[in-house]
Amino acid sequence: MASWVVTGCMKEFGRSGKIATVDADLASTSGLEGGLSWADSTKAFNVGVAESNMMNLGEALAVLGYNTWVSTFCPFFDWRVMRRIAIGY
Protein backbone atom coordinates (compact mmCIF):
# COMPACT_ATOMS: atom_id res chain seq x y z
CA MET A 1 0.00 0.00 0.00
CA ALA A 2 1.46 3.30 -1.12
CA SER A 3 -1.41 5.38 0.21
CA TRP A 4 0.72 6.53 3.15
CA VAL A 5 3.01 8.27 0.63
CA VAL A 6 0.03 10.09 -0.91
CA THR A 7 -1.29 10.99 2.55
CA GLY A 8 2.08 12.45 3.54
CA CYS A 9 2.32 14.45 0.32
CA MET A 10 -1.20 15.83 0.73
CA LYS A 11 -0.35 16.96 4.28
CA GLU A 12 2.49 19.02 2.85
CA PHE A 13 0.66 20.21 -0.28
CA GLY A 14 -2.35 21.17 1.83
CA ARG A 15 -0.37 23.87 3.57
CA SER A 16 -0.29 25.92 0.35
CA GLY A 17 -4.01 26.64 0.53
CA LYS A 18 -4.60 26.18 -3.22
CA ILE A 19 -5.14 22.42 -3.37
CA ALA A 20 -8.32 20.34 -3.39
CA THR A 21 -9.01 16.61 -3.65
CA VAL A 22 -12.03 14.73 -4.98
CA ASP A 23 -12.48 10.99 -4.40
CA ALA A 24 -15.09 8.67 -5.89
CA ASP A 25 -15.79 6.50 -2.84
CA LEU A 26 -12.10 5.69 -2.30
CA ALA A 27 -11.24 8.25 0.35
CA SER A 28 -10.01 5.61 2.77
CA THR A 29 -7.92 3.90 0.06
CA SER A 30 -6.30 6.71 -1.94
CA GLY A 31 -4.90 8.71 0.96
CA LEU A 32 -5.97 11.99 -0.64
CA GLU A 33 -8.79 12.91 1.72
CA GLY A 34 -6.94 11.78 4.85
CA GLY A 35 -3.88 13.82 3.98
CA LEU A 36 -5.65 16.99 2.92
CA SER A 37 -8.14 16.81 5.80
CA TRP A 38 -5.16 17.04 8.13
CA ALA A 39 -4.48 20.53 6.73
CA ASP A 40 -7.96 21.69 5.63
CA SER A 41 -10.97 19.36 5.59
CA THR A 42 -13.12 21.85 3.66
CA LYS A 43 -11.16 21.13 0.47
CA ALA A 44 -11.34 17.31 0.56
CA PHE A 45 -14.45 15.92 -1.17
CA ASN A 46 -15.82 12.40 -1.51
CA VAL A 47 -18.58 12.19 -4.14
CA GLY A 48 -19.37 8.51 -3.67
CA VAL A 49 -19.85 6.20 -6.62
CA ALA A 50 -20.24 9.00 -9.15
CA GLU A 51 -17.15 9.29 -11.33
CA SER A 52 -18.70 11.77 -13.78
CA ASN A 53 -19.59 14.06 -10.89
CA MET A 54 -16.08 13.61 -9.52
CA MET A 55 -14.52 14.80 -12.77
CA ASN A 56 -16.96 17.72 -13.10
CA LEU A 57 -16.29 18.83 -9.54
CA GLY A 58 -12.54 18.46 -10.13
CA GLU A 59 -12.80 20.60 -13.26
CA ALA A 60 -14.79 23.27 -11.43
CA LEU A 61 -12.22 23.44 -8.62
CA ALA A 62 -9.41 23.71 -11.19
CA VAL A 63 -11.22 26.58 -12.93
CA LEU A 64 -11.39 28.33 -9.55
CA GLY A 65 -7.60 28.12 -9.34
CA TYR A 66 -7.07 25.03 -7.20
CA ASN A 67 -4.46 22.36 -7.91
CA THR A 68 -7.03 19.56 -7.99
CA TRP A 69 -6.40 15.85 -7.51
CA VAL A 70 -9.12 13.31 -8.37
CA SER A 71 -9.06 9.61 -7.55
CA THR A 72 -10.92 6.47 -8.52
CA PHE A 73 -10.00 3.07 -9.88
CA CYS A 74 -8.73 3.40 -13.45
CA PRO A 75 -11.57 1.46 -15.15
CA PHE A 76 -14.14 3.79 -13.61
CA PHE A 77 -12.82 7.11 -14.96
CA ASP A 78 -15.45 8.52 -17.30
CA TRP A 79 -13.52 9.03 -20.54
CA ARG A 80 -16.36 11.08 -22.06
CA VAL A 81 -16.02 13.68 -19.33
CA MET A 82 -12.22 13.65 -19.59
CA ARG A 83 -12.51 14.16 -23.35
CA ARG A 84 -14.93 17.06 -22.87
CA ILE A 85 -12.55 18.68 -20.38
CA ALA A 86 -9.60 18.27 -22.78
CA ILE A 87 -11.53 19.68 -25.74
CA GLY A 88 -12.80 22.54 -23.59
CA TYR A 89 -9.25 23.70 -22.99
N, C-alpha and C positions, 0 to 999 in steps of 0.2 A: 504494500500500500504506500503510494507516494503522496497521499492526501496531506500528510503532515508537512510536506515541503510547500504545497500550495497554501495551506493554512498559515505557515510562517511568513510566506511572501505577502499574503493579503494583509497580515498584521502590519507589516512595514509599509506596503503601498497605501493602506488605509489612512496613514498619517498625513498624506498629501491633501486629502479633502476632495480631490477630483476623481474619485474612483467609485464604481458601483458594480455590483454583481447580481446576476439573475440566474437562478437554478430552475430546472424543470424537474422537481421532485427528487433531486439528488443532493440536497443541501448537506445531508449528513455524510455523503460519500465523497463529494468533490473537494471539500475543504474550503471552498470559496466563502460561503456564508459564515462559517465558524470563524474564519480569519478576519473577515471584514467587520463582523459584528463586534469583535474585540475592540476595534477602533471606533466604529460608528454603525450601529445596527439599523439606522434609518436608510442606509444605502445598500442593504443586502436583501434581495427579494427572492422568494420561492413561489413560482407560479403554479406549481403542481404539474400534473400530466397535461401540459398544454404548450408544446414546443413552438407552435406558431405565435402564440402570445408572448412566449419568452423572447423570441427574436424581435418581435415588434416593440416590446418594452426595452430591450437592449438597444435597438436602433434609436428610440426616442431619447433614452438617456445619453447616447452618444451625440445626438443632435444638440442636446443641452450642454455639451462640453465635457461630459464625463468620460474617463477611460473605462469602458464597460467590458466586463468579462461575462460570458454566458456559458452554461454548462448543461449538457445532457449526454446520454449515450450516443455515439456517432450515428447509428442507424435511425435515430429518431429526429435528427435535425431536419427541418422542413426546407428542402432545397428550393422550393418555389419562393418562399419568403427570402431566402438568402439571395436568390437570383434577382428578385425585385429590389432588394437593398443595393446590390451591386450595380444594377442598371440605373437606379436612382441617383447614384453618385457619378 
